[in-house]
Amino acid sequence: MTMVAILSGAGVSTDSGIPDYRGPKGLWRQDPEAERLVTYGPYMADPEIRRRSWRMRLDGPALSAEPNAAHHAVAAYERTSGNALRVITQNVDGLHQAAGLPERKVLELHGSARSVVCTGCHARSSMAEALDRVRAGEPDPACRACGGILKPATVMFGQRLDPVVLGNAMSIAKATEVFVAVGSSLQVQPAASLAGIAADHGARLIIVNAEPTPYDPMADEVVREPIGTALPALLDRLR
């Protein structure tokens, strides 16, 4: 049995209609102002930012996105390969789980957009319920329990990653025999450092991404083909 870890970035979900962030058609390149909608300071301070953020989620493609070939390939690999697989994802869309990957196999570094959390009392509820309230005429829904500001249960810019989640990710990177970084620019720290940690601890490092990454020189293999075909083919080779 081989231990395989996959770090999945935004590029994994682009075939599901969710744009990445830093690619040629990435969200930040198309609309630089969009970054403010997911930055903690402005979000907490400005009701208009929050209203725009909720509207962006309501109107955006993530709400109706379905798993694509890459997500299904990862789930199938977990079911049939006989190898020990863990997925560390920078994505918040839940599409790995929607494809059938067990929740216990997925480590969501940046949280989950499937839930919302109150910044006051920390109560959690579903994103679907919050968006239903936006549809019904509440442009900036507040916590039903305490009236506090609601935000997606994701790590916004300006927030730190959960140290327990990050520690678990680092432990996986140190222990794995194969580390596949797929659909990630490997520019956002500390997530990007996981590739280097894995390589430093003896893992075979494979990078699948449309554009060069800072960790390409460390990689044992770099794949520039479309993820929807490249990742299933790679996982077939890793059986």
C-alpha positions in Angstrom: 0.0 0.0 0.0 1.3 3.4 -1.0 0.4 6.6 0.8 -0.7 9.2 -1.7 -1.6 12.8 -0.9 -3.3 15.2 -3.3 -3.2 19.0 -2.8 -6.1 20.3 -5.0 -6.4 24.0 -6.0 -8.8 26.1 -7.8 -7.8 24.7 -11.2 -9.5 21.4 -10.3 -12.9 23.1 -10.2 -12.7 25.2 -13.4 -14.2 22.4 -15.5 -17.2 22.7 -13.1 -17.7 26.3 -14.1 -16.0 27.8 -11.1 -13.3 30.3 -12.2 -9.8 30.1 -10.6 -8.2 33.1 -9.1 -4.8 33.8 -10.8 -5.1 32.1 -14.2 -5.5 34.0 -17.4 -9.3 34.1 -16.9 -9.0 34.2 -13.1 -11.4 36.0 -10.8 -8.8 38.4 -9.5 -7.6 39.3 -13.0 -11.1 39.8 -14.4 -12.4 41.8 -11.4 -9.6 43.0 -9.0 -12.4 44.5 -6.7 -13.8 41.0 -6.1 -10.9 40.3 -3.7 -12.3 42.9 -1.3 -15.5 40.9 -1.0 -13.6 38.0 0.6 -11.2 40.1 2.7 -12.0 40.0 6.4 -11.4 43.6 7.4 -13.6 45.2 4.7 -16.2 42.5 5.0 -16.6 43.1 8.8 -16.5 46.9 8.5 -18.7 47.7 5.5 -22.3 46.5 5.2 -22.2 47.3 1.4 -19.2 44.9 1.0 -21.3 42.2 2.8 -24.3 42.9 0.6 -22.2 42.6 -2.5 -20.5 39.4 -1.2 -23.8 37.7 -0.5 -25.1 38.7 -4.0 -21.9 37.4 -5.6 -22.5 34.0 -4.0 -26.2 34.0 -5.0 -25.5 34.9 -8.6 -22.2 33.0 -9.0 -21.6 29.6 -10.6 -20.5 27.8 -7.4 -24.1 27.4 -6.3 -25.0 25.1 -9.1 -21.6 23.5 -9.8 -21.3 19.8 -10.2 -18.2 17.6 -9.8 -16.2 17.1 -12.9 -13.9 14.3 -14.3 -11.1 15.2 -12.0 -13.3 15.0 -8.8 -14.7 11.7 -10.0 -11.3 10.3 -10.7 -10.1 11.1 -7.2 -13.1 9.5 -5.6 -12.8 6.4 -7.8 -9.1 6.2 -6.9 -9.9 6.2 -3.2 -12.5 3.4 -3.7 -10.5 1.1 -6.0 -6.8 1.7 -5.8 -6.0 0.0 -2.5 -3.7 2.8 -1.6 -4.0 5.2 1.3 -5.3 8.5 0.0 -5.7 11.9 1.6 -6.9 15.0 -0.1 -5.8 18.4 1.1 -7.9 21.0 -0.7 -7.6 24.8 -1.0 -11.1 24.8 -2.5 -14.2 25.6 -0.4 -16.8 24.2 -2.9 -17.3 20.7 -1.5 -17.1 19.1 -4.9 -14.7 16.3 -3.8 -17.3 15.2 -1.3 -20.1 15.6 -3.8 -18.2 13.2 -6.1 -18.3 10.6 -3.4 -15.0 11.1 -1.6 -15.6 10.4 2.1 -15.6 13.4 4.4 -12.8 11.9 6.5 -10.5 11.7 3.5 -10.8 15.5 2.8 -8.9 18.2 4.7 -10.4 21.6 3.8 -7.5 24.1 4.4 -9.6 27.2 3.7 -12.9 26.0 5.2 -16.2 25.3 3.5 -18.6 27.6 1.6 -21.3 25.1 2.3 -21.8 26.6 5.8 -21.9 30.0 7.4 -20.7 31.0 10.8 -21.6 33.9 13.1 -18.7 36.1 14.0 -20.2 36.9 17.3 -21.5 33.6 18.9 -19.8 31.3 16.4 -23.1 29.4 15.7 -23.0 27.6 12.4 -25.8 27.1 9.8 -26.1 26.2 6.2 -25.1 28.4 3.3 -28.3 27.3 1.5 -30.4 28.8 4.3 -28.5 32.1 4.3 -28.9 32.4 0.6 -32.6 31.6 0.9 -32.8 34.7 3.2 -31.0 36.8 0.7 -33.4 35.7 -2.0 -36.3 36.6 0.3 -35.1 40.2 0.7 -32.4 40.2 3.4 -29.4 41.6 1.6 -27.1 41.1 4.7 -28.6 38.4 6.8 -27.7 38.4 10.5 -27.3 35.6 13.0 -30.7 34.4 14.1 -29.3 33.6 17.6 -27.5 36.8 18.5 -27.9 39.2 15.6 -24.2 39.1 14.8 -22.5 39.3 11.4 -22.7 36.1 9.4 -19.8 35.1 7.1 -19.1 32.0 5.0 -17.3 29.4 7.0 -14.2 30.0 4.9 -10.8 31.5 5.6 -11.0 35.0 4.2 -7.9 37.1 3.3 -6.7 38.6 6.5 -7.6 35.5 8.6 -5.3 32.7 9.7 -5.7 29.1 8.9 -7.0 26.9 11.7 -3.7 25.7 13.3 -5.1 22.2 13.9 -6.1 21.8 10.2 -2.7 23.2 9.1 -0.9 20.9 11.5 -2.8 17.9 10.1 -1.9 18.9 6.6 1.8 19.2 7.4 1.7 15.8 9.1 0.2 14.3 5.9 2.9 16.1 3.7 5.7 14.7 5.9 4.4 11.1 5.9 3.2 10.7 2.3 5.2 8.7 -0.3 3.6 10.5 -3.3 2.4 14.2 -3.2 0.4 15.4 -6.2 -0.2 19.2 -6.4 -3.0 19.7 -8.9 -4.6 22.9 -10.1 -2.7 25.1 -7.7 -0.4 28.1 -8.5 1.5 27.1 -5.4 1.8 30.8 -4.6 -0.5 31.1 -1.5 1.2 30.3 1.8 1.2 28.3 3.9 -0.6 25.8 1.6 2.0 26.0 -1.1 4.8 25.1 1.3 3.2 21.6 1.7 4.7 20.6 -1.7 8.2 21.6 -0.5 7.7 19.8 2.9 6.6 16.6 1.1 9.6 16.7 -1.2 12.0 17.5 1.7 10.7 14.4 3.5 11.3 12.1 0.5 8.0 12.1 -1.3 7.8 11.9 -5.0 6.4 15.3 -6.0 4.2 15.6 -9.1 2.8 18.9 -10.2 -0.2 19.2 -12.5 -1.0 22.8 -13.5 -1.6 24.9 -16.6 1.1 27.5 -15.7 4.5 27.2 -14.0 4.7 27.2 -10.2 7.6 28.1 -7.9 7.9 24.5 -6.9 8.5 23.1 -10.4 12.3 22.8 -10.0 11.7 20.5 -7.0 9.2 18.3 -8.8 10.0 14.8 -10.0 7.3 15.3 -12.7 5.5 18.3 -14.1 2.4 17.9 -16.2 1.0 20.8 -18.3 -2.0 19.0 -19.8 -5.7 19.8 -19.0 -6.5 18.6 -15.5 -9.7 16.9 -16.6 -7.7 14.4 -18.7 -4.3 14.6 -17.0 -5.3 13.8 -13.4 -7.4 10.6 -14.3 -4.4 9.4 -16.4 -1.9 10.1 -13.6 -4.0 8.3 -11.0 -4.3 5.3 -13.3 -0.5 5.2 -13.3 -0.3 5.5 -9.5 -2.5 2.4 -8.9 
